[in-house]
Amino acid sequence: MCHTGIKVFVLLLAGFISEATWSGQVIEPLKEALQLHETGKIKEAIVLYDRFIKSHPKRVEGYFNRGNAYYDLGQNQRAVKDYSEVIRLSPRDSEAYFNRGNAYRRLKQERAALEDYNAAIKLNPQDGRAYINRGSIHFDARRYDNAVEDFSAAIRISPEDADSYFNRGNSYLALNKKDEAIKDYTEALSLEEKLVDAFYNRGIAYSDSDKIDAAIADFTEVIKLNPKFGDAYYNRGLAAAKAGKYQAAVEDYSESIRLNAKDPEAPFNRGIAFLRLAKYDYAARDFSEVIRLQPRNAEAHVYRGIARIYQKKQPEADADFQKAFQLDPSLKKNVQPLIEEAKTQINSEPAK
């Protein structure tokens, strides 16, 4: 049986919105509205945008910037309405399609967002932001090959953008192309040396590739940069356990538990490490905690039962095995050799 796997990688999405702007002649009250908007007085700015639109109903600047203001306030449906008016008045305005796509994403209308990003890219093929945001939609929909294509396009346009390499690395990792993922994370880190999530995800890729020393080094770097990143301790513990360094694994699992007290995976794996270290009382305690958090965790019952065999608590062990096989009858075939091994080992010990 295998212990619980790595914590999933982090996806960093660069969410873009075209900033407030005006074109042509500066007209009051638009200038004053933009100044208010830029200083965070958004509701006051909207009042002046309303006044401008009433006076100039065919000027796209008013609708565009009021749409941005509504977007900044989280009033996404109103933002969509204003961007749509910009598109009606100026059908080739790629920025309006782009921003409306962002508002649709917030509204979880992914198909509409995708159509708008497609339109923005068609109108302005050199706008890397639209590729990044469209790529994020593809990633979320598990269309990882499409995501790779979009993040690659963004990289061609802006080769110094660390986020695009990072996001493409995530797409490669999801496609199980670990070498390509590692290469992209490394490039992202060459551009932004303190990009914590790139260290973390590269550590996962290294661990999956059984490059344990490299994985431990990356998780260690994550911990240096963010000492409260509990999953980094957890994954470093898994890597240490893979290398047979069970005491180091216990220490990392313990820190993960301190930071994420309600997560059952770290106590489960610490229990496994304690079994390896022949610290059966500690192991039984950890599996009891997992069962408290997840009463229907059949594997935790099995391993607590094995710990109890070593504790020479056979009736309690038998009760755990019975409960485990009630919860998951398919476990019995796989774990029976482990149970017999524990019983044989205890029975072969010389009498004290």
Secondary structure as the mmCIF struct_conf table of DSSP 4:
data_model
#
loop_
_struct_conf.conf_type_id
_struct_conf.id
_struct_conf.beg_label_comp_id
_struct_conf.beg_label_asym_id
_struct_conf.beg_label_seq_id
_struct_conf.end_label_comp_id
_struct_conf.end_label_asym_id
_struct_conf.end_label_seq_id
HELX_LH_PP_P HELX_LH_PP_P1 CYS A 2 THR A 4
HELX_LH_PP_P HELX_LH_PP_P2 ILE A 6 LEU A 12
HELX_LH_PP_P HELX_LH_PP_P3 SER A 18 ALA A 20
BEND BEND1 GLY A 24 GLN A 25
TURN_TY1_P TURN_TY1_P1 GLU A 28 PRO A 29
HELX_RH_AL_P HELX_RH_AL_P1 LEU A 30 GLU A 38
TURN_TY1_P TURN_TY1_P2 THR A 39 GLY A 40
HELX_RH_AL_P HELX_RH_AL_P2 ILE A 42 SER A 55
TURN_TY1_P TURN_TY1_P3 PRO A 57 LYS A 58
HELX_RH_AL_P HELX_RH_AL_P3 VAL A 60 ASP A 72
TURN_TY1_P TURN_TY1_P4 LEU A 73 GLY A 74
HELX_RH_AL_P HELX_RH_AL_P4 ASN A 76 LEU A 89
TURN_TY1_P TURN_TY1_P5 PRO A 91 ARG A 92
HELX_RH_AL_P HELX_RH_AL_P5 SER A 94 ARG A 106
TURN_TY1_P TURN_TY1_P6 LEU A 107 LYS A 108
HELX_RH_AL_P HELX_RH_AL_P6 GLU A 110 LEU A 123
TURN_TY1_P TURN_TY1_P7 PRO A 125 GLN A 126
HELX_RH_AL_P HELX_RH_AL_P7 GLY A 128 ASP A 140
TURN_TY1_P TURN_TY1_P8 ALA A 141 ARG A 142
HELX_RH_AL_P HELX_RH_AL_P8 TYR A 144 ILE A 157
TURN_TY1_P TURN_TY1_P9 PRO A 159 GLU A 160
HELX_RH_AL_P HELX_RH_AL_P9 ALA A 162 ALA A 174
TURN_TY1_P TURN_TY1_P10 LEU A 175 ASN A 176
HELX_RH_AL_P HELX_RH_AL_P10 LYS A 178 LEU A 191
BEND BEND2 GLU A 192 GLU A 192
TURN_TY1_P TURN_TY1_P11 GLU A 193 LYS A 194
HELX_RH_AL_P HELX_RH_AL_P11 VAL A 196 ASP A 208
TURN_TY1_P TURN_TY1_P12 SER A 209 ASP A 210
HELX_RH_AL_P HELX_RH_AL_P12 ILE A 212 LEU A 225
TURN_TY1_P TURN_TY1_P13 PRO A 227 LYS A 228
HELX_RH_AL_P HELX_RH_AL_P13 GLY A 230 LYS A 242
TURN_TY1_P TURN_TY1_P14 ALA A 243 GLY A 244
HELX_RH_AL_P HELX_RH_AL_P14 TYR A 246 LEU A 259
TURN_TY1_P TURN_TY1_P15 ALA A 261 LYS A 262
BEND BEND3 PRO A 264 PRO A 264
HELX_RH_AL_P HELX_RH_AL_P15 GLU A 265 ARG A 276
TURN_TY1_P TURN_TY1_P16 LEU A 277 ALA A 278
HELX_RH_AL_P HELX_RH_AL_P16 TYR A 280 LEU A 293
TURN_TY1_P TURN_TY1_P17 PRO A 295 ARG A 296
HELX_RH_AL_P HELX_RH_AL_P17 ALA A 298 TYR A 310
TURN_TY1_P TURN_TY1_P18 GLN A 311 LYS A 312
HELX_RH_AL_P HELX_RH_AL_P18 GLN A 314 LEU A 327
TURN_TY1_P TURN_TY1_P19 PRO A 329 SER A 330
HELX_RH_AL_P HELX_RH_AL_P19 LEU A 331 SER A 348
BEND BEND4 GLU A 349 GLU A 349
HELX_LH_PP_P HELX_LH_PP_P4 PRO A 350 ALA A 351
#
